[in-house]
Each structure stands twice: as structure tokens, then as C-alpha cells.
Amino acid sequence: MRGRGLLVAAVVATPFLMGAAAGAPGSADRTAFRFADPDIVESSGLAMSDGLVVTTNDSGDSGRVFTVDPATGTTVGLTSWSPDPVDVEALASAGRGHVWVGDIGDNQHQRDSVEVLRVPVGRGDVTATPEAYELVYPDGPRDAEAIVAHPLTGRLHVITKGIFGGTVYAAPARLDPDEPNLLEEVADAPGIVTDATFLPGGGGVVLRTYTDAYLASYPSWQPVTSWELPQQDQGEGVTVAGRDLLISTEGARSRVLEVPLPPEAGATDLQSPAWTALRWLATARGLPL
């Protein structure tokens, strides 16, 4: 059975490995900023909100997210809530002034359900009562460290962290705050995905592991290309900032690195059906886009 499992895992991972292309970004080590806050010790997710960077600590921390000024690395806002989460592992943009917080970690595969919370973020300290939504896998407990939300539709996806290969699950288009929300399996993912982010137009998704980045098209989730990331002690965060990625790692006062997106990202992003429809509507109405 072990041999069969390895074979299946190899088959799952192969499309993503074959997506590697010449001309992908190299592993140039460019520091965007360094976290100045001594309370940020295990950055386990990144998201952008109104030009600011939002991060959260890994499992074991209280319910809180940090809003950081990327120009200085200083924390300019802190949002706290209770009760404390079980195992926060990921962030995703949730519209202006909000992020999704993914309480989705489950190393022992023991949780009957996981949770996402829509948390307000910004400058200043806030104690919030976030909207919370229960998510249930269709095939039993899974460990995950990545969530993404489509920038145009808001649809949430959870990406599990399998050793040899993971799975992408889509949440319902409209989340129910009162009942468990059943996730739907929609695609395969590379192994050991620690974070992910949509491209701005919603036509592509970047998935990161400890060592590499993978670009997949959306909504097909087909591999486009992959490339090596700069070395980090335990890289667990990624978000898009302009034409670059920001990637973070666990550790006190750790550096957030800036990595260029590959040339394929632009073409992939503009193929999004939603983005194409938006461009058509803007053109028809003579609006800039």
C-alpha cells in the first residue's frame, strides 16, 4: 500500500512539476521590509489591505492579526477577538478593510470542522466580533495552511497540505453563518502548500511551498509554471503586491522578501472569465479599466 500511495502521489504532483518553465524568476533575495514588532514571531500568512500588509502568527497564539506598514515594517494596527482560535494558518483578502482568517490547521486530522472568520483590519487597535463560518470537508478531516478568495466573486477556496500532493476545495458561493458549509473538491494541488494568493484579476493563483512557487490558471486550476523561491527558514506566507510577490517566514523580526512574478502571470490573469466580462462591460460603457 505504501508503494501504491507513493505512485499516486507522484501522479498528482507531476502536472505541477511539468509546469516549470524556462525564464521563470530566479531566487534573487530582495528584502521588502523586516517585521519590527517582537510579537510577530511566526508569520504564517500574508494579505494586502489598502496598501498595508496583514499577517498572523501560527498556531498557539490568541485571536489577533497585525496590520503592518510595508514602508517601515512597524505594526500600525492590531485586531483582536475571542474566543481564541484552534490553529490559525492562513489569511486572504475579504474586501476593503477586511481579511479572511483561516482557522484551518489540523496536523492530527482530528477536527470535525474548521472555521474561517471575516475580520476587520486597518490602522489602530480594535477588539472585534468577527463573522465566523464553519467549514466541513466532504471526505473527512484534512490539514490545511492556505485559503484564497477570488478578487471579483469573493468565492473562498481551501488548499490542503498533503506531503506528496494536496487538494483544492471550494466553499459555497454564499456562506451560511448558522449551519456547517460543505466544501467541494475541485482540483489537485502540489504537496506541502503553506500559503496561496490570487492574482489581482482572478485569472491565476500562486501557491507556495517551503521552497517553490506554482502558478495555476483559474478556474481550471491547471499548472502554468513554477519556480524556486529564495531560501527561508520556514516560508509560510505569500501575497501579491503590484507585479511582485511578498513572501514571509516564521521567526522573530523576520524579513519579508520581494519576488518578481513570472512573465506568464500577466497573460494567465487576463484570461479569467470574470475579468474578461468586466473588461467587456467597461469597454462598452467607455470606462477606463
Long-range contacts (C-beta under 8 A, 24 or more apart in sequence): 5-164, 6-164, 8-164, 9-162, 9-163, 9-164, 9-165, 9-191, 10-164, 12-164, 12-165, 12-188, 12-191, 13-164, 13-165, 13-190, 13-191, 15-188, 15-222, 15-223, 16-189, 16-190, 16-214, 16-216, 16-223, 16-226, 17-226, 18-223, 19-214, 19-215, 19-216, 19-223, 19-224, 19-225, 19-226, 20-225, 20-226, 20-227, 21-224, 21-225, 21-226, 21-262, 21-264, 23-262, 23-263, 24-225, 24-226, 24-227, 24-262, 25-227, 25-259, 25-260, 25-261, 25-262, 26-227, 26-228, 27-228, 27-229, 27-230, 27-231, 28-230, 28-259, 28-260, 29-230, 29-231, 29-257, 30-257, 30-258, 30-259, 31-255, 31-256, 31-257, 31-258, 32-70, 32-241, 32-246, 32-255, 32-256, 32-257, 32-258, 33-68, 33-70, 33-71, 33-72, 33-73, 33-255, 33-256, 34-73, 34-253, 34-254, 34-255, 34-256, 35-68, 35-73, 35-248, 35-253, 35-254, 35-255, 35-256, 36-72, 36-73, 36-74, 36-75, 36-253, 37-66, 37-68, 37-74, 37-75, 38-252, 38-253, 39-66, 39-75, 40-66, 40-68, 40-75, 40-252, 40-253, 40-254, 41-250, 41-251, 41-252, 42-236, 42-250, 42-251, 43-236, 43-237, 43-248, 43-249, 43-250, 43-251, 43-254, 43-256, 44-88, 44-89, 44-90, 44-145, 44-194, 44-195, 44-236, 44-237, 44-250, 45-88, 45-89, 45-90, 45-91, 45-102, 45-145, 45-195, 45-236, 45-237, 46-91, 46-195, 46-197, 46-237, 46-238, 46-239, 46-246, 46-247, 46-248, 46-256, 47-91, 47-92, 47-93, 47-99, 47-100, 47-197, 47-239, 48-93, 48-239, 48-240, 48-241, 49-93, 49-96, 49-97, 49-98, 49-99, 49-121, 49-122, 50-96, 50-97, 50-122, 52-76, 52-77, 52-121, 52-122, 52-123, 53-239, 53-241, 53-246, 53-256, 54-91, 54-99, 54-121, 55-91, 55-237, 55-248, 56-88, 56-91, 56-101, 57-88, 58-88, 58-89, 58-105, 58-236, 58-250, 59-86, 59-87, 59-88, 59-89, 59-105, 61-88, 63-88, 65-91, 65-99, 65-101, 65-119, 65-121, 67-121, 67-122, 67-123, 70-241, 70-246, 70-256, 73-256, 76-123, 76-124, 77-121, 77-122, 77-123, 77-124, 77-125, 77-126, 78-125, 78-126, 79-119, 79-120, 79-121, 79-125, 79-126, 79-127, 79-128, 80-125, 80-126, 80-127, 80-128, 81-117, 81-119, 81-127, 81-128, 81-129, 81-130, 85-115, 85-117, 86-111, 86-114, 86-115, 89-144, 89-145, 89-146, 89-236, 90-144, 90-145, 90-146, 90-147, 90-195, 91-147, 92-147, 92-148, 92-149, 92-156, 92-197, 93-149, 93-151, 94-118, 94-119, 94-149, 94-154, 95-154, 97-121, 97-122, 100-147, 100-149, 100-156, 101-130, 102-144, 102-145, 102-146, 102-147, 102-158, 104-135, 104-144, 104-145, 104-147, 104-158, 105-143, 105-144, 105-145, 106-141, 106-142, 106-143, 106-144, 107-143, 109-140, 109-141, 109-142, 109-143, 110-141, 111-141, 112-136, 112-141, 113-180, 114-144, 114-158, 116-147, 116-156, 116-171, 116-175, 131-177, 132-177, 133-171, 133-175, 133-176, 133-177, 133-181, 134-179, 134-180, 134-181, 135-171, 135-180, 135-181, 135-183, 136-180, 136-181, 136-182, 136-183, 137-169, 137-183, 138-169, 138-182, 138-183, 138-184, 138-185, 139-185, 142-167, 145-193, 145-194, 145-195, 145-236, 146-193, 146-194, 146-195, 146-196, 146-207, 147-196, 148-196, 148-197, 148-198, 148-205, 149-198, 150-198, 150-202, 150-218, 150-274, 151-198, 151-200, 151-201, 151-202, 152-201, 152-202, 152-272, 152-274, 152-275, 152-278, 153-202, 153-274, 157-186, 158-183, 159-189, 159-193, 159-196, 159-207, 160-189, 160-193, 161-192, 161-193, 161-194, 162-189, 162-191, 162-192, 163-191, 163-192, 164-191, 165-189, 165-190, 165-191, 166-190, 166-191, 166-192, 166-193, 168-221, 186-221, 187-216, 187-220, 187-221, 188-221, 189-221, 190-214, 190-226, 194-235, 194-236, 194-237, 195-236, 195-237, 195-238, 196-238, 197-238, 197-239, 197-240, 197-245, 198-240, 199-240, 199-261, 199-265, 199-268, 199-269, 200-240, 200-269, 201-269, 201-270, 201-272, 201-275, 202-269, 202-272, 202-274, 202-275, 203-268, 203-269, 203-270, 203-271, 203-272, 203-275, 204-265, 204-268, 204-269, 204-271, 204-272, 206-238, 206-240, 206-245, 206-261, 206-265, 208-235, 208-238, 208-247, 209-235, 210-234, 210-235, 210-236, 211-235, 213-238, 213-245, 213-259, 215-262, 215-264, 215-265, 215-268, 217-268, 217-271, 218-272, 219-273, 224-264, 224-268, 225-262, 225-264, 227-262, 229-259, 230-257, 230-259, 232-257
